[in-house]
């Protein structure tokens, strides 16, 4: 079946279209994508994953056309960034 796998670091966004066996899991698709070798900082024990923007588990089964997403940890509190930007405008 055809699926997509997406990941972005600070510098680069990658979205790969792959063909994986039917009944593949999120984890199997990520391994098959080669992103773990391309981005060694990915730690699936710590990072969250999703399908079409909804959090899911690594053992979730995929369907035709699924888009698997690997999420990075938030490095800045969005409320603090907004407040800092607003304060700089004064």
N, CA, C and O atoms as a CHARMM CRD file, in Angstrom:
* protein
*
  360
    1    1 UNK  N      0.84300  -1.17400   0.00000 PROA 1      0.00000
    2    1 UNK  CA     0.00000   0.00000   0.00000 PROA 1      0.00000
    3    1 UNK  C      0.88100   1.22800   0.00000 PROA 1      0.00000
    4    1 UNK  O      2.03200   1.16600   0.43400 PROA 1      0.00000
    5    2 UNK  N      0.36700   2.32500  -0.47200 PROA 2      0.00000
    6    2 UNK  CA     1.11300   3.58000  -0.57500 PROA 2      0.00000
    7    2 UNK  C      0.81200   4.45300   0.63100 PROA 2      0.00000
    8    2 UNK  O     -0.34700   4.66200   0.98900 PROA 2      0.00000
    9    3 UNK  N      1.88100   4.96700   1.25800 PROA 3      0.00000
   10    3 UNK  CA     1.76000   5.84400   2.42100 PROA 3      0.00000
   11    3 UNK  C      2.80400   6.94300   2.30300 PROA 3      0.00000
   12    3 UNK  O      3.62000   6.93400   1.38100 PROA 3      0.00000
   13    4 UNK  N      2.78100   7.88900   3.23200 PROA 4      0.00000
   14    4 UNK  CA     3.80100   8.91700   3.31200 PROA 4      0.00000
   15    4 UNK  C      4.37500   8.95500   4.71900 PROA 4      0.00000
   16    4 UNK  O      3.69900   8.59900   5.68400 PROA 4      0.00000
   17    5 UNK  N      5.61800   9.38500   4.82900 PROA 5      0.00000
   18    5 UNK  CA     6.25800   9.57300   6.13500 PROA 5      0.00000
   19    5 UNK  C      6.89800  10.95600   6.11600 PROA 5      0.00000
   20    5 UNK  O      7.62800  11.29800   5.18600 PROA 5      0.00000
   21    6 UNK  N      6.61800  11.75100   7.15400 PROA 6      0.00000
   22    6 UNK  CA     7.10800  13.12400   7.20500 PROA 6      0.00000
   23    6 UNK  C      7.88500  13.38200   8.48900 PROA 6      0.00000
   24    6 UNK  O      7.54000  12.88300   9.56100 PROA 6      0.00000
   25    7 UNK  N      8.95700  14.18600   8.34700 PROA 7      0.00000
   26    7 UNK  CA     9.74300  14.62800   9.49800 PROA 7      0.00000
   27    7 UNK  C     10.41700  15.93800   9.11300 PROA 7      0.00000
   28    7 UNK  O     10.77700  16.15400   7.95600 PROA 7      0.00000
   29    8 UNK  N     10.58000  16.80200  10.10100 PROA 8      0.00000
   30    8 UNK  CA    11.28900  18.06100   9.86500 PROA 8      0.00000
   31    8 UNK  C     12.17100  18.35200  11.06300 PROA 8      0.00000
   32    8 UNK  O     11.73400  18.24900  12.20900 PROA 8      0.00000
   33    9 UNK  N     13.42400  18.72000  10.78800 PROA 9      0.00000
   34    9 UNK  CA    14.27800  19.23300  11.84800 PROA 9      0.00000
   35    9 UNK  C     14.37000  20.74200  11.66200 PROA 9      0.00000
   36    9 UNK  O     13.57900  21.31300  10.91000 PROA 9      0.00000
   37   10 UNK  N     15.30700  21.39800  12.32100 PROA 10     0.00000
   38   10 UNK  CA    15.40900  22.86000  12.22500 PROA 10     0.00000
   39   10 UNK  C     15.72400  23.34200  10.81900 PROA 10     0.00000
   40   10 UNK  O     15.37900  24.46600  10.45300 PROA 10     0.00000
   41   11 UNK  N     16.37800  22.49400  10.02700 PROA 11     0.00000
   42   11 UNK  CA    16.90900  22.93600   8.74800 PROA 11     0.00000
   43   11 UNK  C     16.25100  22.31300   7.52600 PROA 11     0.00000
   44   11 UNK  O     16.35200  22.86000   6.42700 PROA 11     0.00000
   45   12 UNK  N     15.59100  21.20000   7.69300 PROA 12     0.00000
   46   12 UNK  CA    15.14500  20.44200   6.53300 PROA 12     0.00000
   47   12 UNK  C     13.81800  19.74600   6.81500 PROA 12     0.00000
   48   12 UNK  O     13.59200  19.23000   7.91000 PROA 12     0.00000
   49   13 UNK  N     12.94400  19.74200   5.81000 PROA 13     0.00000
   50   13 UNK  CA    11.68400  19.00600   5.88300 PROA 13     0.00000
   51   13 UNK  C     11.74100  17.87100   4.87700 PROA 13     0.00000
   52   13 UNK  O     12.18600  18.05100   3.74400 PROA 13     0.00000
   53   14 UNK  N     11.28500  16.69900   5.30400 PROA 14     0.00000
   54   14 UNK  CA    11.28300  15.54000   4.42300 PROA 14     0.00000
   55   14 UNK  C      9.89200  14.91400   4.44000 PROA 14     0.00000
   56   14 UNK  O      9.31300  14.66400   5.49700 PROA 14     0.00000
   57   15 UNK  N      9.37800  14.67200   3.24600 PROA 15     0.00000
   58   15 UNK  CA     8.13600  13.92800   3.12300 PROA 15     0.00000
   59   15 UNK  C      8.37600  12.88400   2.04900 PROA 15     0.00000
   60   15 UNK  O      8.56500  13.21000   0.87800 PROA 15     0.00000
   61   16 UNK  N      8.36600  11.62100   2.46300 PROA 16     0.00000
   62   16 UNK  CA     8.63900  10.52100   1.55100 PROA 16     0.00000
   63   16 UNK  C      7.37000   9.75600   1.23900 PROA 16     0.00000
   64   16 UNK  O      6.55900   9.48800   2.12600 PROA 16     0.00000
   65   17 UNK  N      7.20400   9.41200  -0.01100 PROA 17     0.00000
   66   17 UNK  CA     6.11400   8.52100  -0.41100 PROA 17     0.00000
   67   17 UNK  C      6.70600   7.12600  -0.53500 PROA 17     0.00000
   68   17 UNK  O      7.71800   6.92500  -1.20600 PROA 17     0.00000
   69   18 UNK  N      6.06600   6.17000   0.11800 PROA 18     0.00000
   70   18 UNK  CA     6.59000   4.80400   0.16900 PROA 18     0.00000
   71   18 UNK  C      5.51200   3.79000  -0.15700 PROA 18     0.00000
   72   18 UNK  O      4.31500   4.04800  -0.02500 PROA 18     0.00000
   73   19 UNK  N      5.96700   2.65200  -0.57900 PROA 19     0.00000
   74   19 UNK  CA     5.07300   1.50000  -0.67900 PROA 19     0.00000
   75   19 UNK  C      5.51000   0.52900   0.40300 PROA 19     0.00000
   76   19 UNK  O      6.67200   0.12700   0.45900 PROA 19     0.00000
   77   20 UNK  N      4.57000   0.15300   1.26500 PROA 20     0.00000
   78   20 UNK  CA     4.84300  -0.77500   2.35700 PROA 20     0.00000
   79   20 UNK  C      3.85200  -1.93300   2.27200 PROA 20     0.00000
   80   20 UNK  O      2.79100  -1.79900   1.66200 PROA 20     0.00000
   81   21 UNK  N      4.19000  -3.06200   2.87700 PROA 21     0.00000
   82   21 UNK  CA     3.25800  -4.19500   2.86600 PROA 21     0.00000
   83   21 UNK  C      1.95800  -3.85200   3.59200 PROA 21     0.00000
   84   21 UNK  O      1.95300  -3.05400   4.52900 PROA 21     0.00000
   85   22 UNK  N      0.86900  -4.45600   3.15500 PROA 22     0.00000
   86   22 UNK  CA    -0.40700  -4.30400   3.86400 PROA 22     0.00000
   87   22 UNK  C     -0.20900  -4.71800   5.31800 PROA 22     0.00000
   88   22 UNK  O      0.62100  -5.57600   5.61900 PROA 22     0.00000
   89   23 UNK  N     -0.97500  -4.10300   6.21500 PROA 23     0.00000
   90   23 UNK  CA    -0.91100  -4.39400   7.65400 PROA 23     0.00000
   91   23 UNK  C      0.35300  -3.84500   8.31200 PROA 23     0.00000
   92   23 UNK  O      0.64700  -4.21200   9.45000 PROA 23     0.00000
   93   24 UNK  N      1.11200  -2.98100   7.63600 PROA 24     0.00000
   94   24 UNK  CA     2.29700  -2.39200   8.24200 PROA 24     0.00000
   95   24 UNK  C      1.90200  -1.47100   9.39200 PROA 24     0.00000
   96   24 UNK  O      0.81400  -0.89500   9.40100 PROA 24     0.00000
   97   25 UNK  N      2.80600  -1.34700  10.36000 PROA 25     0.00000
   98   25 UNK  CA     2.58300  -0.45500  11.48900 PROA 25     0.00000
   99   25 UNK  C      3.31600   0.86600  11.25700 PROA 25     0.00000
  100   25 UNK  O      4.12100   0.99600  10.33400 PROA 25     0.00000
  101   26 UNK  N      3.02100   1.82700  12.10400 PROA 26     0.00000
  102   26 UNK  CA     3.70800   3.11700  12.05300 PROA 26     0.00000
  103   26 UNK  C      5.21400   2.89700  12.20300 PROA 26     0.00000
  104   26 UNK  O      6.00100   3.45700  11.44000 PROA 26     0.00000
  105   27 UNK  N      5.61300   2.09200  13.17600 PROA 27     0.00000
  106   27 UNK  CA     7.03900   1.83800  13.42100 PROA 27     0.00000
  107   27 UNK  C      7.70000   1.19500  12.20600 PROA 27     0.00000
  108   27 UNK  O      8.80100   1.59000  11.82300 PROA 27     0.00000
  109   28 UNK  N      7.05200   0.22400  11.60600 PROA 28     0.00000
  110   28 UNK  CA     7.61400  -0.44200  10.41800 PROA 28     0.00000
  111   28 UNK  C      7.77400   0.53600   9.26200 PROA 28     0.00000
  112   28 UNK  O      8.76500   0.48400   8.53300 PROA 28     0.00000
  113   29 UNK  N      6.80300   1.42400   9.09400 PROA 29     0.00000
  114   29 UNK  CA     6.88400   2.41400   8.01600 PROA 29     0.00000
  115   29 UNK  C      8.04600   3.37300   8.24400 PROA 29     0.00000
  116   29 UNK  O      8.76200   3.72100   7.30500 PROA 29     0.00000
  117   30 UNK  N      8.23400   3.80000   9.49400 PROA 30     0.00000
  118   30 UNK  CA     9.34300   4.70600   9.80200 PROA 30     0.00000
  119   30 UNK  C     10.66900   4.01100   9.53200 PROA 30     0.00000
  120   30 UNK  O     11.56900   4.60700   8.94000 PROA 30     0.00000
  121   31 UNK  N     10.80100   2.76500   9.95500 PROA 31     0.00000
  122   31 UNK  CA    12.03000   2.02000   9.69700 PROA 31     0.00000
  123   31 UNK  C     12.26300   1.86300   8.19200 PROA 31     0.00000
  124   31 UNK  O     13.38100   2.05100   7.71100 PROA 31     0.00000
  125   32 UNK  N     11.22000   1.52400   7.46100 PROA 32     0.00000
  126   32 UNK  CA    11.30400   1.31900   6.01100 PROA 32     0.00000
  127   32 UNK  C     11.69000   2.61300   5.28200 PROA 32     0.00000
  128   32 UNK  O     12.32000   2.56900   4.22500 PROA 32     0.00000
  129   33 UNK  N     11.31200   3.75500   5.84800 PROA 33     0.00000
  130   33 UNK  CA    11.55600   5.05200   5.19400 PROA 33     0.00000
  131   33 UNK  C     13.03300   5.43200   5.13300 PROA 33     0.00000
  132   33 UNK  O     13.43900   6.19200   4.25400 PROA 33     0.00000
  133   34 UNK  N     13.83300   4.91600   6.05100 PROA 34     0.00000
  134   34 UNK  CA    15.23600   5.30700   6.11900 PROA 34     0.00000
  135   34 UNK  C     15.48500   6.59100   6.88800 PROA 34     0.00000
  136   34 UNK  O     16.62800   7.03900   6.98000 PROA 34     0.00000
  137   35 UNK  N     14.43100   7.19800   7.44800 PROA 35     0.00000
  138   35 UNK  CA    14.59900   8.45400   8.17300 PROA 35     0.00000
  139   35 UNK  C     15.42400   8.29000   9.44400 PROA 35     0.00000
  140   35 UNK  O     16.09300   9.23100   9.87000 PROA 35     0.00000
  141   36 UNK  N     15.38400   7.11200  10.05100 PROA 36     0.00000
  142   36 UNK  CA    16.16200   6.90500  11.27800 PROA 36     0.00000
  143   36 UNK  C     17.65600   6.97600  10.99400 PROA 36     0.00000
  144   36 UNK  O     18.42600   7.42000  11.84600 PROA 36     0.00000
  145   37 UNK  N     18.07300   6.54800   9.81600 PROA 37     0.00000
  146   37 UNK  CA    19.48300   6.64500   9.43200 PROA 37     0.00000
  147   37 UNK  C     19.82300   8.06700   8.99700 PROA 37     0.00000
  148   37 UNK  O     20.91600   8.56100   9.27500 PROA 37     0.00000
  149   38 UNK  N     18.89200   8.71800   8.31900 PROA 38     0.00000
  150   38 UNK  CA    19.12700  10.07900   7.81700 PROA 38     0.00000
  151   38 UNK  C     19.13600  11.10700   8.94600 PROA 38     0.00000
  152   38 UNK  O     19.85000  12.10700   8.87200 PROA 38     0.00000
  153   39 UNK  N     18.34100  10.86200   9.99100 PROA 39     0.00000
  154   39 UNK  CA    18.23600  11.77000  11.13000 PROA 39     0.00000
  155   39 UNK  C     18.49200  10.97800  12.41500 PROA 39     0.00000
  156   39 UNK  O     17.54200  10.58400  13.09100 PROA 39     0.00000
  157   40 UNK  N     19.75000  10.74000  12.76000 PROA 40     0.00000
  158   40 UNK  CA    20.05400   9.91500  13.92700 PROA 40     0.00000
  159   40 UNK  C     19.55100  10.49800  15.25000 PROA 40     0.00000
  160   40 UNK  O     19.51300   9.79400  16.25900 PROA 40     0.00000
  161   41 UNK  N     19.17000  11.76400  15.25300 PROA 41     0.00000
  162   41 UNK  CA    18.63700  12.36900  16.47700 PROA 41     0.00000
  163   41 UNK  C     17.21800  11.90600  16.79300 PROA 41     0.00000
  164   41 UNK  O     16.73500  12.12700  17.90400 PROA 41     0.00000
  165   42 UNK  N     16.54300  11.26900  15.84000 PROA 42     0.00000
  166   42 UNK  CA    15.18800  10.77400  16.09300 PROA 42     0.00000
  167   42 UNK  C     15.26300   9.66800  17.14100 PROA 42     0.00000
  168   42 UNK  O     16.01100   8.70100  16.99500 PROA 42     0.00000
  169   43 UNK  N     14.47500   9.83200  18.19800 PROA 43     0.00000
  170   43 UNK  CA    14.39900   8.83600  19.26900 PROA 43     0.00000
  171   43 UNK  C     12.92600   8.46800  19.45500 PROA 43     0.00000
  172   43 UNK  O     12.16900   9.18500  20.11000 PROA 43     0.00000
  173   44 UNK  N     12.54300   7.35400  18.87400 PROA 44     0.00000
  174   44 UNK  CA    11.13700   6.95700  18.90900 PROA 44     0.00000
  175   44 UNK  C     10.66400   6.56000  20.30000 PROA 44     0.00000
  176   44 UNK  O      9.46300   6.41300  20.52500 PROA 44     0.00000
  177   45 UNK  N     11.59100   6.38700  21.23300 PROA 45     0.00000
  178   45 UNK  CA    11.21400   6.12300  22.62000 PROA 45     0.00000
  179   45 UNK  C     10.71700   7.40100  23.29700 PROA 45     0.00000
  180   45 UNK  O      9.93200   7.34300  24.24400 PROA 45     0.00000
  181   46 UNK  N     11.17800   8.55700  22.80500 PROA 46     0.00000
  182   46 UNK  CA    10.82900   9.83500  23.42300 PROA 46     0.00000
  183   46 UNK  C      9.90100  10.68200  22.57000 PROA 46     0.00000
  184   46 UNK  O      9.03400  11.37700  23.10000 PROA 46     0.00000
  185   47 UNK  N     10.07400  10.63300  21.25400 PROA 47     0.00000
  186   47 UNK  CA     9.30000  11.49800  20.37200 PROA 47     0.00000
  187   47 UNK  C      7.93100  10.89800  20.08100 PROA 47     0.00000
  188   47 UNK  O      7.75000   9.68100  20.04500 PROA 47     0.00000
  189   48 UNK  N      6.98400  11.79000  19.87900 PROA 48     0.00000
  190   48 UNK  CA     5.62400  11.36000  19.55600 PROA 48     0.00000
  191   48 UNK  C      5.49000  11.19500  18.05600 PROA 48     0.00000
  192   48 UNK  O      6.22700  11.79900  17.27600 PROA 48     0.00000
  193   49 UNK  N      4.53500  10.36600  17.66800 PROA 49     0.00000
  194   49 UNK  CA     4.24000  10.13800  16.26300 PROA 49     0.00000
  195   49 UNK  C      2.74200  10.29300  16.05400 PROA 49     0.00000
  196   49 UNK  O      1.95300  10.21400  16.99600 PROA 49     0.00000
  197   50 UNK  N      2.36900  10.51300  14.80200 PROA 50     0.00000
  198   50 UNK  CA     0.95700  10.66400  14.50100 PROA 50     0.00000
  199   50 UNK  C      0.65000  10.25000  13.08500 PROA 50     0.00000
  200   50 UNK  O      1.54300   9.99600  12.27700 PROA 50     0.00000
  201   51 UNK  N     -0.64100  10.18700  12.80300 PROA 51     0.00000
  202   51 UNK  CA    -1.13600   9.93700  11.45200 PROA 51     0.00000
  203   51 UNK  C     -2.09000  11.08500  11.14400 PROA 51     0.00000
  204   51 UNK  O     -3.09300  11.27600  11.83200 PROA 51     0.00000
  205   52 UNK  N     -1.76600  11.84200  10.10300 PROA 52     0.00000
  206   52 UNK  CA    -2.56700  13.00800   9.70600 PROA 52     0.00000
  207   52 UNK  C     -2.83200  13.94900  10.88900 PROA 52     0.00000
  208   52 UNK  O     -3.95600  14.41900  11.06500 PROA 52     0.00000
  209   53 UNK  N     -1.79900  14.22400  11.70200 PROA 53     0.00000
  210   53 UNK  CA    -1.91700  15.20800  12.76500 PROA 53     0.00000
  211   53 UNK  C     -2.55300  14.71100  14.05000 PROA 53     0.00000
  212   53 UNK  O     -2.72800  15.49500  14.98200 PROA 53     0.00000
  213   54 UNK  N     -2.90300  13.44500  14.12900 PROA 54     0.00000
  214   54 UNK  CA    -3.47700  12.88500  15.35700 PROA 54     0.00000
  215   54 UNK  C     -2.47000  11.93100  15.97200 PROA 54     0.00000
  216   54 UNK  O     -1.96900  11.02700  15.30400 PROA 54     0.00000
  217   55 UNK  N     -2.17500  12.13700  17.26200 PROA 55     0.00000
  218   55 UNK  CA    -1.21700  11.27100  17.93200 PROA 55     0.00000
  219   55 UNK  C     -1.65100   9.81600  17.86100 PROA 55     0.00000
  220   55 UNK  O     -2.83800   9.50100  17.94400 PROA 55     0.00000
  221   56 UNK  N     -0.67300   8.94100  17.70800 PROA 56     0.00000
  222   56 UNK  CA    -0.95200   7.51700  17.64700 PROA 56     0.00000
  223   56 UNK  C      0.22800   6.76700  18.24000 PROA 56     0.00000
  224   56 UNK  O      1.24100   7.37100  18.59400 PROA 56     0.00000
  225   57 UNK  N      0.10000   5.47300  18.34700 PROA 57     0.00000
  226   57 UNK  CA     1.16500   4.62500  18.88900 PROA 57     0.00000
  227   57 UNK  C      1.95900   4.00700  17.74900 PROA 57     0.00000
  228   57 UNK  O      1.48200   3.91500  16.61700 PROA 57     0.00000
  229   58 UNK  N      3.17600   3.58600  18.06700 PROA 58     0.00000
  230   58 UNK  CA     4.04900   2.99200  17.05300 PROA 58     0.00000
  231   58 UNK  C      3.49500   1.69300  16.48400 PROA 58     0.00000
  232   58 UNK  O      3.82700   1.32300  15.35700 PROA 58     0.00000
  233   59 UNK  N      2.65500   0.99400  17.24500 PROA 59     0.00000
  234   59 UNK  CA     2.12300  -0.27800  16.75500 PROA 59     0.00000
  235   59 UNK  C      0.78200  -0.13700  16.02600 PROA 59     0.00000
  236   59 UNK  O      0.14400  -1.13700  15.69900 PROA 59     0.00000
  237   60 UNK  N      0.35800   1.10000  15.77400 PROA 60     0.00000
  238   60 UNK  CA    -0.89400   1.33100  15.04700 PROA 60     0.00000
  239   60 UNK  C     -0.74500   0.85500  13.59600 PROA 60     0.00000
  240   60 UNK  O      0.28400   1.08000  12.96000 PROA 60     0.00000
  241   61 UNK  N     -1.77000   0.20800  13.09900 PROA 61     0.00000
  242   61 UNK  CA    -1.77700  -0.26400  11.71100 PROA 61     0.00000
  243   61 UNK  C     -2.10200   0.89500  10.77500 PROA 61     0.00000
  244   61 UNK  O     -2.89300   1.78000  11.09900 PROA 61     0.00000
  245   62 UNK  N     -1.47200   0.86200   9.61600 PROA 62     0.00000
  246   62 UNK  CA    -1.68200   1.90200   8.61700 PROA 62     0.00000
  247   62 UNK  C     -2.72100   1.48900   7.59800 PROA 62     0.00000
  248   62 UNK  O     -2.98200   0.30500   7.38600 PROA 62     0.00000
  249   63 UNK  N     -3.30600   2.49100   6.97400 PROA 63     0.00000
  250   63 UNK  CA    -4.23700   2.27300   5.87500 PROA 63     0.00000
  251   63 UNK  C     -3.66600   2.91800   4.62000 PROA 63     0.00000
  252   63 UNK  O     -2.78100   3.77000   4.70200 PROA 63     0.00000
  253   64 UNK  N     -4.16300   2.52100   3.48000 PROA 64     0.00000
  254   64 UNK  CA    -3.75900   3.11400   2.20100 PROA 64     0.00000
  255   64 UNK  C     -3.85200   4.63300   2.30200 PROA 64     0.00000
  256   64 UNK  O     -4.87200   5.17400   2.73000 PROA 64     0.00000
  257   65 UNK  N     -2.78200   5.31300   1.90600 PROA 65     0.00000
  258   65 UNK  CA    -2.77600   6.77000   1.87400 PROA 65     0.00000
  259   65 UNK  C     -2.43400   7.45600   3.18400 PROA 65     0.00000
  260   65 UNK  O     -2.41200   8.68600   3.23600 PROA 65     0.00000
  261   66 UNK  N     -2.16600   6.69900   4.25000 PROA 66     0.00000
  262   66 UNK  CA    -1.82900   7.31100   5.54400 PROA 66     0.00000
  263   66 UNK  C     -0.57800   8.17000   5.42600 PROA 66     0.00000
  264   66 UNK  O      0.32200   7.87000   4.64100 PROA 66     0.00000
  265   67 UNK  N     -0.52900   9.24900   6.22100 PROA 67     0.00000
  266   67 UNK  CA     0.67500  10.06800   6.32500 PROA 67     0.00000
  267   67 UNK  C      1.18000   9.97600   7.75900 PROA 67     0.00000
  268   67 UNK  O      0.56700  10.52000   8.67800 PROA 67     0.00000
  269   68 UNK  N      2.29600   9.28900   7.94200 PROA 68     0.00000
  270   68 UNK  CA     2.92200   9.13000   9.24500 PROA 68     0.00000
  271   68 UNK  C      3.78400  10.35600   9.51200 PROA 68     0.00000
  272   68 UNK  O      4.53600  10.79600   8.64300 PROA 68     0.00000
  273   69 UNK  N      3.67100  10.90200  10.71200 PROA 69     0.00000
  274   69 UNK  CA     4.43000  12.09600  11.07500 PROA 69     0.00000
  275   69 UNK  C      5.22300  11.82900  12.34800 PROA 69     0.00000
  276   69 UNK  O      4.70200  11.26700  13.31000 PROA 69     0.00000
  277   70 UNK  N      6.48400  12.23800  12.34100 PROA 70     0.00000
  278   70 UNK  CA     7.33800  12.13000  13.52200 PROA 70     0.00000
  279   70 UNK  C      7.48400  13.54600  14.05600 PROA 70     0.00000
  280   70 UNK  O      7.92700  14.43900  13.33400 PROA 70     0.00000
  281   71 UNK  N      7.11300  13.75700  15.31900 PROA 71     0.00000
  282   71 UNK  CA     7.10800  15.09800  15.89300 PROA 71     0.00000
  283   71 UNK  C      8.35700  15.35200  16.73000 PROA 71     0.00000
  284   71 UNK  O      8.82400  14.48100  17.46400 PROA 71     0.00000
  285   72 UNK  N      8.88100  16.56200  16.60200 PROA 72     0.00000
  286   72 UNK  CA    10.00300  16.98800  17.44100 PROA 72     0.00000
  287   72 UNK  C      9.45600  17.55800  18.73900 PROA 72     0.00000
  288   72 UNK  O      8.30900  18.00100  18.80000 PROA 72     0.00000
  289   73 UNK  N     10.28000  17.54400  19.76700 PROA 73     0.00000
  290   73 UNK  CA     9.89600  18.16400  21.03700 PROA 73     0.00000
  291   73 UNK  C      9.84500  19.67700  20.85500 PROA 73     0.00000
  292   73 UNK  O     10.61300  20.23800  20.07400 PROA 73     0.00000
  293   74 UNK  N      8.95600  20.32400  21.56400 PROA 74     0.00000
  294   74 UNK  CA     8.87500  21.78200  21.53900 PROA 74     0.00000
  295   74 UNK  C     10.07700  22.31100  22.32300 PROA 74     0.00000
  296   74 UNK  O     10.31600  21.89600  23.45700 PROA 74     0.00000
  297   75 UNK  N     10.82200  23.21800  21.72000 PROA 75     0.00000
  298   75 UNK  CA    12.02400  23.74200  22.37500 PROA 75     0.00000
  299   75 UNK  C     11.80000  25.09700  23.01100 PROA 75     0.00000
  300   75 UNK  O     12.65600  25.58200  23.75100 PROA 75     0.00000
  301   76 UNK  N     10.66200  25.71900  22.73600 PROA 76     0.00000
  302   76 UNK  CA    10.34000  27.00700  23.34300 PROA 76     0.00000
  303   76 UNK  C      8.85700  27.03100  23.68500 PROA 76     0.00000
  304   76 UNK  O      8.03400  26.50400  22.93600 PROA 76     0.00000
  305   77 UNK  N      8.52700  27.62300  24.78100 PROA 77     0.00000
  306   77 UNK  CA     7.14100  27.76400  25.18300 PROA 77     0.00000
  307   77 UNK  C      6.49000  28.81000  24.27300 PROA 77     0.00000
  308   77 UNK  O      6.90000  29.97000  24.28700 PROA 77     0.00000
  309   78 UNK  N      5.48900  28.42200  23.48700 PROA 78     0.00000
  310   78 UNK  CA     4.87500  29.37300  22.54300 PROA 78     0.00000
  311   78 UNK  C      4.34700  30.62700  23.21400 PROA 78     0.00000
  312   78 UNK  O      4.38400  31.70300  22.61600 PROA 78     0.00000
  313   79 UNK  N      3.85200  30.51600  24.45400 PROA 79     0.00000
  314   79 UNK  CA     3.34400  31.70400  25.14400 PROA 79     0.00000
  315   79 UNK  C      4.48000  32.66900  25.47700 PROA 79     0.00000
  316   79 UNK  O      4.30800  33.88400  25.37900 PROA 79     0.00000
  317   80 UNK  N      5.63000  32.14100  25.86600 PROA 80     0.00000
  318   80 UNK  CA     6.76600  33.01400  26.16900 PROA 80     0.00000
  319   80 UNK  C      7.29100  33.69500  24.91600 PROA 80     0.00000
  320   80 UNK  O      7.65600  34.87000  24.95500 PROA 80     0.00000
  321   81 UNK  N      7.33300  32.96700  23.80700 PROA 81     0.00000
  322   81 UNK  CA     7.80200  33.55100  22.55000 PROA 81     0.00000
  323   81 UNK  C      6.87700  34.68300  22.13700 PROA 81     0.00000
  324   81 UNK  O      7.34300  35.74700  21.73100 PROA 81     0.00000
  325   82 UNK  N      5.57600  34.46700  22.23500 PROA 82     0.00000
  326   82 UNK  CA     4.61300  35.50400  21.87100 PROA 82     0.00000
  327   82 UNK  C      4.77600  36.72100  22.77800 PROA 82     0.00000
  328   82 UNK  O      4.74700  37.85500  22.30000 PROA 82     0.00000
  329   83 UNK  N      4.94600  36.49800  24.07700 PROA 83     0.00000
  330   83 UNK  CA     5.10600  37.59500  25.02600 PROA 83     0.00000
  331   83 UNK  C      6.39700  38.36000  24.73700 PROA 83     0.00000
  332   83 UNK  O      6.41000  39.59000  24.77700 PROA 83     0.00000
  333   84 UNK  N      7.49500  37.63000  24.44400 PROA 84     0.00000
  334   84 UNK  CA     8.76700  38.28200  24.15100 PROA 84     0.00000
  335   84 UNK  C      8.64400  39.13800  22.89500 PROA 84     0.00000
  336   84 UNK  O      9.13900  40.26400  22.86100 PROA 84     0.00000
  337   85 UNK  N      7.98000  38.60600  21.85400 PROA 85     0.00000
  338   85 UNK  CA     7.79700  39.36200  20.62600 PROA 85     0.00000
  339   85 UNK  C      6.96000  40.61100  20.87100 PROA 85     0.00000
  340   85 UNK  O      7.25500  41.67500  20.32800 PROA 85     0.00000
  341   86 UNK  N      5.93000  40.48300  21.67900 PROA 86     0.00000
  342   86 UNK  CA     5.06400  41.61700  21.98000 PROA 86     0.00000
  343   86 UNK  C      5.84300  42.67900  22.77500 PROA 86     0.00000
  344   86 UNK  O      5.69200  43.87300  22.51500 PROA 86     0.00000
  345   87 UNK  N      6.66900  42.25800  23.73600 PROA 87     0.00000
  346   87 UNK  CA     7.46700  43.18400  24.53000 PROA 87     0.00000
  347   87 UNK  C      8.48600  43.91500  23.66400 PROA 87     0.00000
  348   87 UNK  O      8.76500  45.08900  23.90600 PROA 87     0.00000
  349   88 UNK  N      9.04900  43.24200  22.65600 PROA 88     0.00000
  350   88 UNK  CA    10.02300  43.87200  21.77400 PROA 88     0.00000
  351   88 UNK  C      9.39900  44.93600  20.88400 PROA 88     0.00000
  352   88 UNK  O     10.09800  45.82600  20.40000 PROA 88     0.00000
  353   89 UNK  N      8.09900  44.85200  20.66600 PROA 89     0.00000
  354   89 UNK  CA     7.41700  45.82700  19.82700 PROA 89     0.00000
  355   89 UNK  C      7.14100  47.15500  20.57700 PROA 89     0.00000
  356   89 UNK  O      6.80500  48.16400  19.95800 PROA 89     0.00000
  357   90 UNK  N      7.28800  47.13300  21.89400 PROA 90     0.00000
  358   90 UNK  CA     6.98600  48.33000  22.68600 PROA 90     0.00000
  359   90 UNK  C      8.03400  49.37500  22.58800 PROA 90     0.00000
  360   90 UNK  O      7.90900  50.43400  23.20400 PROA 90     0.00000
